Every structure is written in C-alpha cells, then in structure tokens.
C-alpha cells in the first residue's frame, strides 16, 4: 500500500519537499497556517523552481492537496509519515496538532534546523520520531511559489534514527526523501544536527546581524567579522563536545582538531570555504527579519548553544552576546548593520565583568 504522507509547515522547505513528492506521484497533504499561501495552492497549485532563480534547472507547477491548519480536524485517514518543516518555535504546537492524525506505527520526521527531535519526541513518542538535517535552503517567494536555491544535484537531506541504528524504516524514508532531493543516511543524527547548528549560529545568525542581504562569504573579508566567526565556531563546538555529541567534520576537520588549531588555520579554512552559492538568495534568519517574523536565533540557534553551555559548564560569552543583540534587533531597537560588530564586542566585555 502507498504511504499516506503529510507536510506540515509548508514554507520554503516544506513547499519544495511536498511539491517534489507530489510530482513524483505520492499522496501528500500540504498543511500550513498562512492563509494566502494555502488559498493560492488550492486555487493554482504550487509552482516550484530549483537552481538559480533567474535560470532554474527545474520549473513546474503541480496541483497539490492543501489544507489550512484549522482544517486538519477534517482529515479522517491517518498519515504514515509526516514531515515537520515549520520554524522551531512552532514545532511543539504543530506536533500536538498532527499527533492524533499519525498512525500508531507512523513517524514524524523533523526536517528542520536545530534539535527539534529533542522536544517533539515527548509529544508523539520517541518511537515515532526521526530527523532529517537540511543541507540546502530555499525561499517562499510569494503564496504558491517556492524556490529551492541549490542545484538539483546538490545534497539536500541527511536522514537518521535518533538511536543511530540502521533500520528498515530509515532506508524506506531515505528512498522517499530521495524523490524530493539528493538524500543520504546518517547513523549520527544528533552529531549531524549539532554540526549544522554550529553553521547556523555563525553563517546565518552573524551575517543577518550585520546585513539584511549579504552572506557570510561576502562578509568574511572584514577582520572583525572573521574574528567573531572564529569565536562562534570555537565556542559552539566546545559546547557540543561537552554535551557528548559526536560532531561531523566542519571544513574537513574534526571538532577536536578544530578546537586545537590556531586562529590562522581557521582563518585560512574559512577563506577557502567562503564561496557564494545561490545567486540572490538570503539565509533563513535574513528572510525572517525581512518579513517581520521572529527568528530562531534567541531560542533555537545561539540561544540554545548558550543554554546547553550553562548546562554543561562551558562559558558562552559570544553566543550570549549574539542572543542579546537579536533580542534588541527583533524589537526594532537595532538595524542590521556592520556597527553591530562593535556592539557585539561591547556585549562580550559586559558579560565578562
């Protein structure tokens, strides 16, 4: 029997995922809380482009089965697999919303940034929880129109069991996700999640703090930006190790080697790996700020690293400072500008006194 699938939280990631799976012939319910997006999908279908925005490799419109979040109660047949693709701050209530509609032996798959499997497992049950780490990005350009801003051949998902085991459902899920984008399996889900979190804390959060559109690879030439990047890498990696996460390599270096290297080595690695991707794309934090939404920085990126640091006894002055500045940024007290790097230095000094 074909699996009944749902994608809940169909923003940039969920729309491209659901659109690709629908186009591949799967039975997919697309559930979202933004009324204009749902209405556009119901009326016109979903347009998906993949690759460069101006010259996409793939461009199609597919009819989809779209639901408003309030319409979930009308769904009678339970789902075998639900992909949770919302922002981290919406994870718990969306997991609670969909749990009654998940088969007793079904699975809720977190396809998100941060450690969302940690807080959705108590809601749906550890045995019904899996995770997929995002290795690419996207942008919901307008209602009913999504851009997956990496080439078709780009690795997009790394899916795993929280236990780290190789299971039949892991292989099945990898096969299904593989129809939406190039997929690999991991037997180190938590370590992979933390490695991606480190990247989000540096490249996404720090770049969004200082500029609404420029990305890390464009900002790294600034010595102050580079210095803060190195501090964030070191600190976030140290917290991950203290928490017992077996982190995946960053820039080809193990976490231990990264911490033991000099700033000069890290500077060279960052420079060598700073190359632009997805012309015209902005990262998820920049997208949130542009649209006036809360970001995930204070609660689920740098703020989470800071909390985990306190729990494990690792000082986190630079993540604390980024978190405090984002509180002010989201309140409208700051603008996204390079002068925030000076405020970051000041906040670190205040935290050290």
Order of alpha helices (4+ residues) and beta strands (2+ residues): beta-alpha-beta-alpha-beta-beta-beta-beta-alpha-beta-alpha-beta-beta-beta-beta-alpha-beta-alpha-alpha-alpha-alpha-alpha-alpha-alpha-alpha-alpha-alpha-alpha
